[in-house]
Amino acid sequence: MDHRRLPLALLVGAVACGADITAPSPVARTYSVYMVDEQKVPIVVPQDSSCETVNSGGWLSLAADGHYSMVLDRITVVCNNIAGVSTTVIQGGSYVRTGDSVLSLRPTQGPAFIATFDPGNYTPELGGVIPNVKFVILGHRYWLLAEAIP
């Protein structure tokens, strides 16, 4: 065996093995609800002179293994500055990314829905670029922004 060729063979083998490593999905992360029906959260709706309904948003967590969990519409009735019981919409299931921007979400209960993933074209007031997700479910339009960029 020609020992001069051994380092080249090891280098080629290392590069070939490295090709099997894939980068983490840019979609997989947690997103916070930013807007519901084009209103920034929290959304406060007066009920009467002493009570109001507050929607403080929620979150969507997309895991790299194709599963998701979601909490939407954390709604609390506040009367005389005292918060009552909060209600939420909780959902989980699986998702598939098609192309660069389409997510098909399939909840364990309820109808499937489509979300649009944007890898970072939204620029908030403070600058920077944030990945975000938009979808319509339960008759409402949701816009969620990535909580942290890994």
N, C-alpha and C positions, 0 to 999 in steps of 0.2 A: 504494500500500500504506500502511495506517495503521501507523506506527512505534510508536504507543502500545500496540498489541496484540502486538507482537513479543516482549517479555519474557514475557508470559503464555503464548504459543505455545511458547517455548523451555522454560518451566517444565513445561508439560503434557507435552511430548515427553520431557523428562528423567525425569519420574515414570513415564511409560509404559515407557520403556526399562528403568528400574530394576525393574519388575515381573518382568522375565525373569530376574533374578538370584535364584538359590536358595541358601538357607543350606546349609552342609555337613551331611551326615547325622550325627545324634547317635550313630549306631551305629558309624560308621567310626572306629576307634582300636585300640589294642592292649590286651588283657586278660591278666592273669596268673592262673594257676590258684591259687585260694584254698583250695578243698576238693575232695577226691576221696572219694566215698562217705561224706560227712558228717564227714570227718576233715581238720583243717587240715594243709596241707603246711608243712614236710617231714614225711612219714610214715615212721617208722622201725619196721621189723619185725625182731625178733631171729631169726636163723637157727639159731645154736648159741652156744656160750660165747664164740666169738671173731669171729663174723660177723653182720652185719645187712644188710638191704636198705633202702635209703633212696630214697623217691620225692620228688624235690625239685620236682615240679610241671611247669610248662611255660607256654605262652602261646598266644593266638589273636589274629591280626591281621586285622581286617576293613577292607579298603580301600574308599574311596568309589566306586570303579568297579565294585563288585560281586564282587570276587575276595577270597579269604581264603587265609591260610597258618596252619598250626597245628603246634605241637610239644606232645605230651602225654606224661606219665609218663616223665620223666627219671629212670630207675632205675639206681642204682649199688649194687653189692655192696661193702661195706666190711668188711675182715677185719683184725683187730689194728690198727685205726685207719689202714689204708692202703686208699685207694679203688681199686677195680678199674675195668674198662671200663664206661662208662655206655651204656644203651640208651634209645631214644626211639621214640615213634610220631610220624611226620612225615606231614602231609597238607596238601593244598591243593585249591582248586577255586573254585567260584563260590557266591554266596549271593544270596537275594532276601528283602527285608523285606516282610512282609504285615501291614498294619495297624500298630499301635503296638508290638506286642510279639512277633510271631512271625518267626523267621528260618528259612528253608529253605536248608540247606547241601547242596551237591551236589559231593562230592569228585570229582577226576579218576579215582580208582579207589576202588571200594567203594560201599556203599549210601548213599543220601542220608539225612539226619537233620534233625530239627527242634530248634531252640534257642529259648529264651524270653529276650527282651531286656527288661530293666528299666531305664528311663532314669534311675533314681536314687532308688529307695525304700529301699535298704539304707543304714543308718546304722551305721558301725563304732563300736567302743568309743571312739575318739578324737574322734568327732563328724564332721560333714560328711555329705554324701550322695554315694554312688558308683554310677555306672551299672554294671550287671553282666549276665552272661549265664549261663544254666544249660542243660545238655543231658545226654542219656544217649547214650553211644557205647561200643562194645567191652565192654558189660556193666557199665559204671561210670557213676556220676553225677558230673558235673563242675560246679563253680561257679567262675566267673572274675570278677574285679573289674577295672575300668578302671585302667590304670596311671597315666594322667595325664588331666586334664580340659583340653581345648584352650581 
